[in-house]
Amino acid sequence: MIMISKIKWLLLGGLVLSFLSLLVHMFLANTSVELVQYSVMTRFIEDLNIEAAGKQAVRSRRLWGKVKPLEVLQPYANPRSKYPVPVPVEQSTGFIYAKIFGEFEKIRSSICDLVAISRLLNATLVIPEIQESTSSKGISSEFKSFSYLYNEEQFITSLKNDIIIVKNLPPHLKEARKRKEISTFKPKKLASPDYYIKELLPELKKSKVIGLVITDGGCLQPVLSSKWVEYQRLRCRVAFHALHFRPEILELAHLMVKRLRASGQPYLAYHPGLVRDSLAHQGCAELFQDVHTELIQYRRAQLIKQKIIRDELSVDSHIRKFNGSCPLMPEEVGLLFRAMGYPPTTRIYLAGSETFGGQRVMIPLRAMFTNLVDRTNLCNRYELNKVFGKESPLPSNSFNPTSTKTSKQLKKEWDQAGPRPRPLPPPPDRPFYQHEKEGWHGWVAEKDSEPDPSPIELRDKAHRLLWDALDYVVSVEADAFFPGFHNDGSGLPDFSSLVMGHRLYELASARTYRPDRKFLAKLFNSTQDHLYYPKRSWILAARKHLNDSLGEEGLKRQLTQSKPRSFLSHPIPECTCTISKTGDKNACPKWIEASLAESKLQESTENEQPDYTDEPDEQQTDEEDESKRNDSPSLEEDVEMDPDD
């Protein structure tokens, strides 16, 4: 009896221990799932080819080294002439408040213009309202409008010597605004300084407050005459020094950069620029398939109806592509990276909160470069949600098919249908399930007009601002940057151009590619049948063009194509100075030269990096051997030609 009792106790103890072990296991699995997710997703594939190890250093210098000719350009946006400090609020002309509509790049450009206008009119600026966040429901109450994206305190402090900025209107003016007693203006993007002095200044002096509605990604001419050069430098101080993202965004962005550079490896940032509005503006619908073509055409019809573009609805996308009006597709970008000599294990960061066409258009690039990642690969869900703050739940977008009759009515009709046998009623319409309704394009299958955005879709638009902010920091910090669709022809600021301008200002010698899409379209057209095994002459031509785009040739093209649309895309020479021994007019101050000399002294222990060359890598020898076997005999002459020709 005693033995049976002991056995029962042992069995009971074993069950308890097993149960406790199971609980501990479940707890550990639950707490480590995010860490496991991160560790798996960011396990980069490294190049373990021992034979290529000796050539890795030379390749690294050629692919990632600085552009030597541009090292003389240094950032210098300080005032260089008489520049009085702003007057106190009581002595200013009045208050300016503004509502800013649009995406990330439009918001950033508009804020810079707004500060310049406030300085021009000697007015006090109220922190502008970002409508993408204020119109969204369910976002965190911790952040309000401007502070949803940017650091308010940094913005006010950094510009204290330029303008006076306040967080709110005085109470009596706030009440007047609620009663709609304040004049509101909607200036155009190309409005001149004279427009504000003649049209807005008298009203501002009279009523002491005016409102602005900014929708075009700016409200001041991108290119100003020489007498307004200090206002151009003010734009630079706003964009590159005052507009800091809030701490939570910066912390996560720097963590992403750290993870990309793990093991001391460089990375390349690539922004495809595949945005629906830009594609519709240029008529690039035929580059896509199925529903995406229809979506682009629908948006293009809207733009034509709103008289934003004056063109035909149906155009030949391939002709537009050949003229350089359409983006470089990810497959083409991958082929250009291969031509440059980037190894398949290169770490590439995919920037952009919207990639029209989804992951399907990325398949060729991902097949060529296995280390293609975006923010979802570098961050776990907890880290991304932390940027949002505490958000209130919203109803889901589940689609419930409307039925003309309830189930009770249908059953009652069935019971009252009379004696059997009788014909069965027609089957009900097949319901739409959630997986068929997923995504913002689900309406195409149901109706001819685009529905109003749901609360969740509005909140997603606000989230895209945060994704663009993360991508902006990672792209500016990248060792190399490649735009897929800059200067998109819409006349509005675009993400890639702003990144290129920031990199040009902060570190002009960083590797920023400025490709000519028209030239590359002709280059790809010349080798349509051998895209993956091109001739050596094609590789050299592509490499020479991209290398030239890093330097003076690319800057000249950017000056003529980008600057007339957005000053921040090409802030030189207004916001830079030159390290020069001849003492020219735009020479840098001595303190900048001394600082630069000190930094160069610290780098003197490192080996001097050779200039980039146009010689192909050993990485492509297999492909070139294949092309030699398949191409015509004239290829031998191409192989023997001088790559510098």
C-alpha positions as CSV (number, residue, x, y, z in Angstrom):
1,M,0.0,0.0,0.0
2,I,2.8,2.3,0.9
3,M,4.6,1.5,-2.3
4,I,1.5,2.3,-4.4
5,S,1.2,5.6,-2.6
6,K,4.8,6.5,-3.3
7,I,4.3,5.7,-7.0
8,K,1.3,7.9,-7.2
9,W,3.2,10.8,-5.6
10,L,6.1,10.2,-8.1
11,L,3.7,10.3,-11.0
12,L,2.1,13.4,-9.7
13,G,5.4,15.1,-9.3
14,G,6.5,14.1,-12.8
15,L,3.3,15.6,-14.2
16,V,3.8,18.8,-12.3
17,L,7.4,19.1,-13.5
18,S,6.4,18.4,-17.1
19,F,3.7,21.0,-16.9
20,L,6.1,23.6,-15.5
21,S,8.7,22.7,-18.1
22,L,6.1,23.2,-20.8
23,L,5.1,26.6,-19.4
24,V,8.8,27.8,-19.3
25,H,9.3,26.6,-22.8
26,M,6.3,28.5,-24.1
27,F,7.3,31.6,-22.2
28,L,10.8,31.5,-23.6
29,A,9.6,30.8,-27.1
30,N,7.1,33.7,-26.9
31,T,9.7,36.2,-25.7
32,S,12.4,35.2,-28.2
33,V,10.2,35.0,-31.3
34,E,11.0,38.6,-32.3
35,L,14.7,38.0,-31.8
36,V,14.6,34.9,-33.8
37,Q,12.7,36.8,-36.5
38,Y,15.4,39.4,-36.7
39,S,18.4,37.0,-36.5
40,V,17.0,34.9,-39.4
41,M,16.0,37.8,-41.7
42,T,19.3,39.7,-41.4
43,R,21.7,36.9,-41.8
44,F,23.5,38.3,-44.8
45,I,25.2,35.9,-47.3
46,E,28.9,36.7,-47.3
47,D,31.4,36.1,-50.1
48,L,33.5,33.1,-49.0
49,N,35.4,32.7,-52.2
50,I,39.0,32.4,-51.0
51,E,40.5,32.8,-54.4
52,A,39.0,36.3,-54.7
53,A,40.1,37.5,-51.3
54,G,43.2,39.1,-52.6
55,K,41.2,41.1,-55.2
56,Q,38.5,42.1,-52.7
57,A,40.3,45.1,-51.4
58,V,41.0,46.6,-54.9
59,R,37.4,46.0,-55.9
60,S,36.1,47.6,-52.6
61,R,38.1,50.7,-53.2
62,R,36.8,51.0,-56.8
63,L,33.2,50.4,-56.0
64,W,32.9,52.2,-52.6
65,G,35.7,54.8,-52.6
66,K,35.1,58.5,-52.6
67,V,34.9,60.5,-55.8
68,K,38.2,62.4,-55.6
69,P,37.4,65.4,-57.9
70,L,34.4,66.3,-55.7
71,E,36.4,66.3,-52.4
72,V,37.0,70.1,-52.8
73,L,33.2,70.8,-52.2
74,Q,32.4,71.4,-48.6
75,P,29.1,72.2,-46.9
76,Y,28.8,75.9,-46.0
77,A,25.3,77.4,-45.6
78,N,26.1,80.2,-43.1
79,P,25.1,83.7,-44.0
80,R,27.9,85.5,-45.9
81,S,26.6,89.1,-46.0
82,K,24.8,91.4,-43.7
83,Y,22.1,89.3,-42.0
84,P,20.1,91.0,-39.2
85,V,18.6,88.9,-36.4
86,P,14.8,88.5,-36.4
87,V,12.8,91.0,-34.5
88,P,10.7,90.0,-31.5
89,V,7.2,88.7,-31.9
90,E,5.7,92.0,-30.8
91,Q,7.6,93.9,-33.6
92,S,7.0,91.4,-36.4
93,T,4.7,92.0,-39.3
94,G,2.3,89.3,-38.1
95,F,1.8,85.6,-37.9
96,I,1.8,83.0,-40.7
97,Y,0.2,79.6,-40.2
98,A,0.1,76.9,-42.9
99,K,-1.4,73.6,-43.8
100,I,0.8,71.3,-45.9
101,F,-0.6,68.6,-48.0
102,G,1.3,65.8,-49.8
103,E,3.8,63.1,-49.2
104,F,7.1,63.1,-47.4
105,E,9.2,64.9,-50.1
106,K,6.5,67.5,-50.6
107,I,6.3,68.2,-46.9
108,R,10.0,68.6,-46.5
109,S,10.4,71.0,-49.5
110,S,7.3,73.0,-48.4
111,I,8.6,73.6,-44.9
112,C,11.9,75.0,-46.3
113,D,10.0,77.4,-48.6
114,L,7.7,78.4,-45.7
115,V,10.6,79.4,-43.5
116,A,12.1,81.5,-46.3
117,I,8.8,83.3,-46.9
118,S,8.5,84.1,-43.2
119,R,11.9,85.6,-43.2
120,L,11.1,87.6,-46.4
121,L,7.9,89.1,-44.9
122,N,9.5,89.6,-41.4
123,A,6.7,87.4,-40.0
124,T,6.4,85.0,-37.0
125,L,5.9,81.5,-38.2
126,V,3.5,79.1,-36.4
127,I,4.6,75.5,-36.5
128,P,3.0,74.2,-39.8
129,E,0.3,71.5,-39.8
130,I,1.1,68.3,-41.7
131,Q,-2.3,67.1,-43.0
132,E,-1.2,63.6,-43.7
133,S,-1.1,63.1,-40.0
134,T,-3.9,65.4,-38.8
135,S,-6.4,63.8,-41.2
136,S,-5.6,60.3,-40.0
137,K,-7.6,58.6,-37.3
138,G,-6.2,56.3,-34.7
139,I,-2.6,57.5,-34.7
140,S,-0.8,58.1,-31.4
141,S,-1.9,61.1,-29.3
142,E,1.7,61.5,-28.2
143,F,2.5,63.2,-31.5
144,K,0.6,66.1,-33.1
145,S,1.0,67.1,-36.7
146,F,4.5,68.4,-37.1
147,S,5.9,66.4,-34.2
148,Y,4.6,63.2,-35.8
149,L,7.6,63.4,-38.1
150,Y,10.0,66.1,-36.9
151,N,11.6,67.4,-33.7
152,E,9.8,70.6,-32.8
153,E,12.3,71.9,-30.3
154,Q,15.2,71.3,-32.6
155,F,13.4,73.1,-35.4
156,I,12.7,76.2,-33.3
157,T,16.1,76.4,-31.7
158,S,18.1,75.9,-34.9
159,L,16.4,78.8,-36.7
160,K,16.3,81.3,-33.8
161,N,18.8,83.5,-35.6
162,D,16.7,83.4,-38.8
163,I,13.0,83.7,-37.8
164,I,10.8,83.5,-34.7
165,I,8.8,80.3,-34.5
166,V,5.9,79.7,-32.1
167,K,3.9,76.6,-31.5
168,N,0.4,78.2,-31.5
169,L,-1.4,81.3,-32.5
170,P,-2.3,83.8,-29.7
171,P,-5.8,83.0,-28.2
172,H,-7.6,85.9,-29.9
173,L,-6.2,85.0,-33.3
174,K,-7.0,81.3,-32.7
175,E,-10.6,82.2,-32.1
176,A,-10.7,84.3,-35.2
177,R,-9.4,81.4,-37.2
178,K,-12.2,79.2,-35.9
179,R,-14.7,81.8,-37.0
180,K,-13.0,81.8,-40.4
181,E,-12.2,85.5,-40.2
182,I,-8.6,85.1,-41.4
183,S,-7.6,85.5,-45.1
184,T,-6.2,82.2,-46.6
185,F,-4.0,82.0,-49.7
186,K,-3.0,79.1,-51.8
187,P,0.3,80.1,-53.5
188,K,1.7,78.3,-56.5
189,K,4.9,76.4,-56.4
190,L,6.6,78.9,-58.8
191,A,5.5,82.0,-56.8
192,S,8.2,84.6,-56.8
193,P,9.4,86.7,-53.9
194,D,7.7,89.7,-55.5
195,Y,4.4,88.0,-55.3
196,Y,4.6,87.7,-51.6
197,I,5.8,91.3,-51.1
198,K,3.1,92.8,-53.3
199,E,0.1,90.4,-52.6
200,L,0.5,89.0,-49.1
201,L,2.5,91.6,-47.2
202,P,-0.2,94.3,-47.3
203,E,-2.8,91.8,-46.0
204,L,-0.4,90.6,-43.3
205,K,0.2,94.1,-42.1
206,K,-3.5,94.8,-42.1
207,S,-4.8,91.8,-40.2
208,K,-1.6,90.7,-38.4
209,V,-2.2,87.1,-39.5
210,I,-2.6,85.1,-42.8
211,G,-3.0,81.4,-43.6
212,L,-1.3,79.5,-46.4
213,V,-2.4,76.2,-48.0
214,I,0.5,74.4,-49.7
215,T,-0.2,71.5,-52.0
216,D,2.4,71.5,-54.8
217,G,5.4,70.5,-52.8
218,G,6.5,74.1,-52.3
219,C,5.4,77.7,-52.5
220,L,8.5,79.6,-53.7
221,Q,10.6,79.5,-56.9
222,P,13.3,76.9,-56.8
223,V,15.8,79.1,-58.6
224,L,16.1,82.7,-57.3
225,S,18.2,85.6,-58.6
226,S,21.5,86.5,-57.0
227,K,20.0,89.2,-54.7
228,W,18.0,86.4,-52.9
229,V,21.0,84.1,-52.4
230,E,20.8,84.3,-48.6
231,Y,17.2,82.9,-48.8
232,Q,18.6,79.9,-50.7
233,R,21.2,79.4,-47.9
234,L,18.3,79.6,-45.4
235,R,16.6,76.8,-47.3
236,C,19.7,74.7,-46.8
237,R,19.9,75.5,-43.1
238,V,16.3,74.4,-42.7
239,A,16.6,71.2,-44.7
240,F,20.0,70.0,-43.6
241,H,20.3,71.4,-40.0
242,A,16.9,72.3,-38.6
243,L,14.6,69.5,-39.8
244,H,15.7,66.6,-37.6
245,F,13.4,63.7,-37.2
246,R,12.0,62.9,-33.8
247,P,14.3,60.8,-31.5
248,E,12.4,57.5,-32.0
249,I,12.8,57.7,-35.8
250,L,16.5,58.6,-35.6
251,E,17.2,55.9,-33.1
252,L,15.7,53.1,-35.2
253,A,17.2,54.5,-38.5
254,H,20.7,54.5,-37.0
255,L,20.2,51.0,-35.7
256,M,19.2,49.9,-39.2
257,V,22.5,51.5,-40.6
258,K,24.4,49.7,-37.9
259,R,22.9,46.3,-38.9
260,L,23.6,47.0,-42.5
261,R,27.2,47.7,-41.8
262,A,27.7,44.7,-39.6
263,S,31.1,43.0,-40.1
264,G,32.4,46.2,-41.5
265,Q,30.7,45.7,-44.8
266,P,29.5,48.7,-46.9
267,Y,26.0,48.9,-48.4
268,L,24.2,50.5,-51.3
269,A,20.8,52.2,-51.1
270,Y,18.5,51.9,-54.0
271,H,15.2,53.8,-54.4
272,P,13.1,52.4,-57.3
273,G,10.8,55.5,-57.5
274,L,7.9,53.3,-58.6
275,V,5.1,55.6,-57.4
276,R,1.7,55.5,-59.0
277,D,1.3,59.2,-59.5
278,S,4.7,59.6,-61.2
279,L,4.0,56.6,-63.4
280,A,0.6,58.0,-64.4
281,H,2.1,61.4,-65.1
282,Q,4.5,60.0,-67.6
283,G,2.2,57.4,-69.1
284,C,4.3,54.3,-68.1
285,A,1.3,52.0,-67.7
286,E,2.4,49.4,-70.3
287,L,5.6,48.6,-68.3
288,F,3.4,46.7,-65.8
289,Q,0.8,44.0,-66.1
290,D,-2.8,43.2,-65.2
291,V,-4.4,45.3,-62.5
292,H,-1.4,47.7,-62.2
293,T,-1.8,48.9,-65.7
294,E,-5.5,49.6,-65.1
295,L,-4.6,51.5,-61.8
296,I,-2.1,53.7,-63.6
297,Q,-4.5,54.5,-66.4
298,Y,-7.3,55.4,-63.9
299,R,-5.0,57.8,-62.1
300,R,-3.8,59.3,-65.4
301,A,-7.4,60.0,-66.4
302,Q,-7.9,61.8,-63.0
303,L,-4.8,63.9,-63.6
304,I,-6.1,64.9,-67.1
305,K,-9.5,65.7,-65.7
306,Q,-7.9,67.9,-63.0
307,K,-5.8,69.6,-65.8
308,I,-2.6,68.7,-63.9
309,I,-1.3,67.2,-67.1
310,R,-2.4,68.1,-70.7
311,D,-1.8,65.0,-72.7
312,E,-3.7,62.0,-74.2
313,L,-4.9,59.2,-71.9
314,S,-3.4,56.4,-74.0
315,V,0.3,56.8,-74.9
316,D,3.0,54.4,-76.0
317,S,4.9,53.6,-72.8
318,H,7.8,52.0,-74.7
319,I,8.4,55.3,-76.6
320,R,8.2,57.2,-73.4
321,K,10.7,54.7,-71.9
322,F,13.1,55.2,-74.9
323,N,12.9,59.0,-74.3
324,G,14.0,58.5,-70.7
325,S,10.6,59.5,-69.3
326,C,9.9,56.2,-67.5
327,P,11.9,54.7,-64.6
328,L,14.6,52.1,-64.8
329,M,13.0,48.8,-63.8
330,P,14.6,46.8,-61.0
331,E,15.8,44.1,-63.4
332,E,17.7,46.8,-65.4
333,V,19.2,48.2,-62.3
334,G,20.4,44.8,-61.3
335,L,22.1,44.4,-64.7
336,L,23.8,47.8,-64.3
337,F,25.1,46.8,-60.8
338,R,26.5,43.6,-62.4
339,A,28.2,45.7,-65.1
340,M,29.7,47.9,-62.5
341,G,31.2,44.8,-60.8
342,Y,29.2,44.6,-57.6
343,P,29.3,41.0,-56.4
344,P,26.1,39.0,-55.9
345,T,26.6,39.3,-52.1
346,T,26.4,43.1,-52.1
347,R,24.2,44.5,-49.4
348,I,21.5,46.6,-51.0
349,Y,18.9,48.5,-49.1
350,L,15.5,48.9,-50.8
351,A,14.2,52.4,-49.9
352,G,10.7,53.8,-50.5
353,S,7.4,53.4,-48.6
354,E,5.6,52.5,-51.9
355,T,6.9,50.2,-54.6
356,F,4.2,50.0,-57.3
357,G,4.0,46.5,-58.7
358,G,4.8,44.9,-55.3
359,Q,7.4,42.3,-54.7
360,R,6.8,40.8,-58.2
361,V,8.8,43.5,-59.9
362,M,11.7,42.9,-57.5
363,I,12.1,39.2,-58.3
364,P,14.8,39.7,-61.0
365,L,16.9,42.0,-58.8
366,R,16.5,39.8,-55.8
367,A,17.6,36.8,-57.9
368,M,20.8,38.7,-58.9
369,F,21.6,40.1,-55.4
370,T,20.5,37.9,-52.5
371,N,21.3,40.5,-49.9
372,L,18.5,42.8,-51.0
373,V,16.7,44.0,-47.8
374,D,14.3,46.6,-46.6
375,R,13.1,47.9,-43.2
376,T,10.9,44.8,-42.6
377,N,14.0,42.6,-42.9
378,L,16.2,44.8,-40.6
379,C,13.6,45.5,-37.8
380,N,11.2,43.3,-35.9
381,R,7.6,44.2,-35.4
382,Y,8.1,45.5,-31.9
383,E,10.8,48.0,-33.1
384,L,8.6,49.3,-35.9
385,N,5.5,49.6,-33.7
386,K,7.6,51.5,-31.2
387,V,7.9,54.3,-33.8
388,F,4.1,54.6,-34.0
389,G,3.6,55.1,-30.3
390,K,0.3,54.0,-28.7
391,E,-2.4,53.9,-31.3
392,S,-6.1,53.3,-30.8
393,P,-7.6,50.3,-32.6
394,L,-9.6,50.8,-35.8
395,P,-12.3,48.7,-37.4
396,S,-10.9,46.3,-40.0
397,N,-11.4,46.6,-43.7
398,S,-13.2,43.3,-44.0
399,F,-15.5,43.2,-47.0
400,N,-19.1,42.1,-46.3
401,P,-21.0,41.4,-49.5
402,T,-24.4,43.1,-49.5
403,S,-27.3,40.7,-49.6
404,T,-30.7,41.9,-50.7
405,K,-32.3,39.4,-48.3
406,T,-31.5,38.1,-44.9
407,S,-31.0,34.4,-44.1
408,K,-34.3,34.4,-42.2
409,Q,-36.2,35.8,-45.2
410,L,-34.6,33.3,-47.6
411,K,-35.6,30.4,-45.2
412,K,-39.2,31.8,-45.0
413,E,-39.5,31.9,-48.8
414,W,-38.2,28.4,-49.0
415,D,-40.8,27.1,-46.5
416,Q,-43.6,29.0,-48.3
417,A,-42.6,28.0,-51.8
418,G,-45.4,25.5,-52.2
419,P,-45.5,21.7,-52.8
420,R,-42.4,19.9,-54.0
421,P,-40.9,19.1,-56.5
422,R,-40.2,22.6,-57.6
423,P,-37.2,24.3,-59.3
424,L,-34.4,25.3,-56.8
425,P,-33.7,29.0,-56.4
426,P,-30.6,30.3,-58.0
427,P,-27.4,30.0,-55.9
428,P,-26.3,33.1,-54.0
429,D,-23.5,35.3,-55.3
430,R,-20.1,34.0,-54.3
431,P,-18.8,36.1,-51.4
432,F,-15.5,38.0,-51.6
433,Y,-13.1,36.7,-49.0
434,Q,-10.5,38.8,-47.1
435,H,-7.5,37.4,-49.0
436,E,-9.2,38.5,-52.3
437,K,-9.9,42.0,-50.9
438,E,-6.3,42.5,-49.5
439,G,-4.5,45.6,-50.6
440,W,-5.4,49.1,-51.7
441,H,-6.2,48.0,-55.3
442,G,-9.0,45.6,-54.4
443,W,-11.7,48.1,-55.5
444,V,-10.7,47.5,-59.2
445,A,-12.5,44.2,-59.3
446,E,-15.7,45.6,-57.8
447,K,-16.4,49.1,-59.2
448,D,-15.3,51.7,-61.8
449,S,-14.5,54.5,-59.4
450,E,-11.9,54.6,-56.7
451,P,-13.5,54.6,-53.2
452,D,-12.7,57.0,-50.5
453,P,-9.9,55.8,-48.2
454,S,-11.0,53.9,-45.1
455,P,-9.7,54.9,-41.6
456,I,-7.1,52.2,-41.8
457,E,-5.9,53.4,-45.2
458,L,-5.6,57.0,-43.9
459,R,-3.5,55.7,-41.0
460,D,-1.3,53.8,-43.4
461,K,-0.7,57.0,-45.3
462,A,0.5,58.6,-42.0
463,H,2.7,55.5,-41.4
464,R,4.3,55.9,-44.8
465,L,5.7,59.3,-43.7
466,L,7.6,57.4,-40.9
467,W,8.8,54.7,-43.4
468,D,10.1,57.4,-45.7
469,A,11.8,59.1,-42.8
470,L,13.6,55.9,-41.9
471,D,14.5,55.3,-45.6
472,Y,15.7,58.9,-46.0
473,V,18.3,58.5,-43.1
474,V,19.5,55.1,-44.3
475,S,19.8,56.4,-47.9
476,V,21.7,59.6,-46.9
477,E,24.1,57.5,-44.8
478,A,24.7,54.9,-47.4
479,D,28.1,54.2,-48.9
480,A,26.5,54.5,-52.4
481,F,23.1,55.6,-53.6
482,F,21.3,54.7,-56.9
483,P,18.0,56.4,-58.0
484,G,15.6,54.5,-60.2
485,F,13.4,57.4,-61.1
486,H,14.7,60.8,-60.1
487,N,13.6,63.9,-62.1
488,D,10.4,62.1,-62.8
489,G,9.0,65.0,-64.9
490,S,6.1,65.8,-62.7
491,G,7.6,69.2,-61.7
492,L,7.3,68.2,-58.0
493,P,10.0,67.2,-55.6
494,D,10.8,63.5,-55.5
495,F,12.4,61.4,-52.8
496,S,15.5,60.4,-54.8
497,S,16.3,64.0,-55.7
498,L,16.1,65.2,-52.1
499,V,18.4,62.3,-51.0
500,M,20.9,63.2,-53.8
501,G,20.9,66.8,-52.8
502,H,21.4,66.1,-49.1
503,R,24.3,63.8,-50.0
504,L,25.8,66.4,-52.3
505,Y,25.6,69.0,-49.5
506,E,26.8,66.8,-46.6
507,L,29.5,64.8,-48.4
508,A,29.8,65.7,-52.1
509,S,32.5,63.0,-52.7
510,A,30.2,60.2,-51.6
511,R,29.2,57.8,-54.4
512,T,25.9,59.1,-55.7
513,Y,24.9,57.8,-59.1
514,R,23.1,60.3,-61.4
515,P,22.2,58.1,-64.4
516,D,20.8,59.4,-67.7
517,R,17.8,57.2,-68.3
518,K,17.6,58.2,-72.0
519,F,21.1,57.1,-72.6
520,L,20.6,53.8,-70.7
521,A,17.4,53.1,-72.5
522,K,19.2,53.2,-75.8
523,L,22.0,51.1,-74.3
524,F,19.6,48.4,-73.2
525,N,17.8,48.5,-76.5
526,S,21.1,47.7,-78.3
527,T,21.4,44.4,-76.4
528,Q,17.8,43.2,-76.0
529,D,18.7,39.7,-77.0
530,H,21.7,39.3,-74.7
531,L,20.7,41.2,-71.6
532,Y,22.3,38.7,-69.2
533,Y,25.3,38.0,-71.4
534,P,26.2,41.3,-73.0
535,K,29.3,42.1,-75.0
536,R,32.3,43.5,-73.3
537,S,31.9,46.8,-75.1
538,W,28.4,47.1,-73.7
539,I,29.7,46.5,-70.2
540,L,32.4,49.1,-70.7
541,A,29.9,51.6,-72.0
542,A,27.5,51.1,-69.1
543,R,30.4,51.3,-66.6
544,K,31.8,54.5,-68.1
545,H,28.4,56.2,-68.1
546,L,27.8,55.4,-64.5
547,N,31.3,56.4,-63.4
548,D,31.0,59.7,-65.3
549,S,27.6,60.3,-63.6
550,L,29.4,60.3,-60.2
551,G,31.4,63.4,-61.1
552,E,31.2,66.6,-63.0
553,E,29.1,65.2,-65.9
554,G,26.4,64.0,-63.5
555,L,26.4,67.3,-61.6
556,K,25.9,69.3,-64.8
557,R,22.9,67.1,-65.8
558,Q,21.5,67.5,-62.3
559,L,21.9,71.3,-62.5
560,T,19.8,71.5,-65.7
561,Q,17.2,68.8,-64.9
562,S,16.6,68.8,-61.1
563,K,17.4,72.3,-59.8
564,P,14.7,74.1,-61.8
565,R,12.1,71.8,-60.1
566,S,13.6,71.6,-56.6
567,F,16.5,73.7,-55.2
568,L,17.2,71.1,-52.5
569,S,18.1,68.5,-55.1
570,H,21.1,70.6,-56.2
571,P,22.1,73.1,-53.5
572,I,25.4,74.1,-55.0
573,P,27.1,76.5,-55.3
574,E,24.9,78.6,-53.0
575,C,25.3,76.3,-50.0
576,T,28.9,75.0,-50.5
577,C,32.4,76.4,-50.6
578,T,35.5,75.2,-52.4
579,I,38.9,74.2,-51.0
580,S,41.1,76.2,-53.3
581,K,44.7,77.4,-53.1
582,T,44.0,80.2,-55.6
583,G,41.6,82.1,-53.3
584,D,38.6,82.2,-55.6
585,K,35.3,84.0,-54.7
586,N,33.7,80.8,-53.3
587,A,36.7,79.7,-51.3
588,C,36.1,78.1,-47.9
589,P,36.9,79.9,-44.6
590,K,40.1,79.0,-42.9
591,W,38.4,77.1,-40.1
592,I,36.8,74.7,-42.6
593,E,40.2,74.1,-44.3
594,A,41.8,73.5,-40.9
595,S,39.1,71.0,-39.9
596,L,39.4,69.2,-43.2
597,A,43.2,69.0,-42.9
598,E,42.9,67.5,-39.4
599,S,40.5,64.9,-40.7
600,K,42.8,64.0,-43.5
601,L,45.7,63.7,-41.1
602,Q,43.7,61.1,-39.2
603,E,43.2,59.1,-42.4
604,S,46.8,59.3,-43.5
605,T,47.5,55.9,-41.9
606,E,45.2,54.2,-44.4
607,N,46.3,53.3,-47.9
608,E,45.5,55.8,-50.5
609,Q,42.5,54.7,-52.6
610,P,43.0,54.6,-56.4
611,D,40.6,56.5,-58.6
612,Y,37.7,54.4,-60.0
613,T,38.5,52.7,-63.3
614,D,36.6,51.3,-66.2
615,E,38.4,47.9,-66.2
616,P,35.9,45.0,-65.7
617,D,36.3,42.7,-62.7
618,E,37.3,39.1,-62.6
619,Q,33.8,38.5,-61.3
620,Q,32.5,38.8,-64.8
621,T,35.0,36.6,-66.6
622,D,32.7,33.6,-66.8
623,E,29.9,35.8,-68.4
624,E,32.4,37.4,-70.8
625,D,33.8,34.0,-71.8
626,E,30.2,32.9,-72.6
627,S,29.6,36.1,-74.6
628,K,32.8,35.5,-76.6
629,R,31.6,32.1,-77.6
630,N,28.1,33.4,-78.6
631,D,29.0,36.8,-80.1
632,S,30.3,37.7,-83.6
633,P,34.0,37.8,-84.4
634,S,34.0,41.6,-84.2
635,L,33.8,41.2,-80.4
636,E,37.5,40.5,-80.3
637,E,38.1,44.0,-81.5
638,D,35.8,45.3,-78.7
639,V,37.8,43.3,-76.1
640,E,41.1,44.8,-77.3
641,M,39.9,48.4,-77.3
642,D,41.2,50.8,-74.7
643,P,38.6,51.2,-71.9
644,D,39.4,54.9,-71.5
645,D,38.4,55.6,-75.1
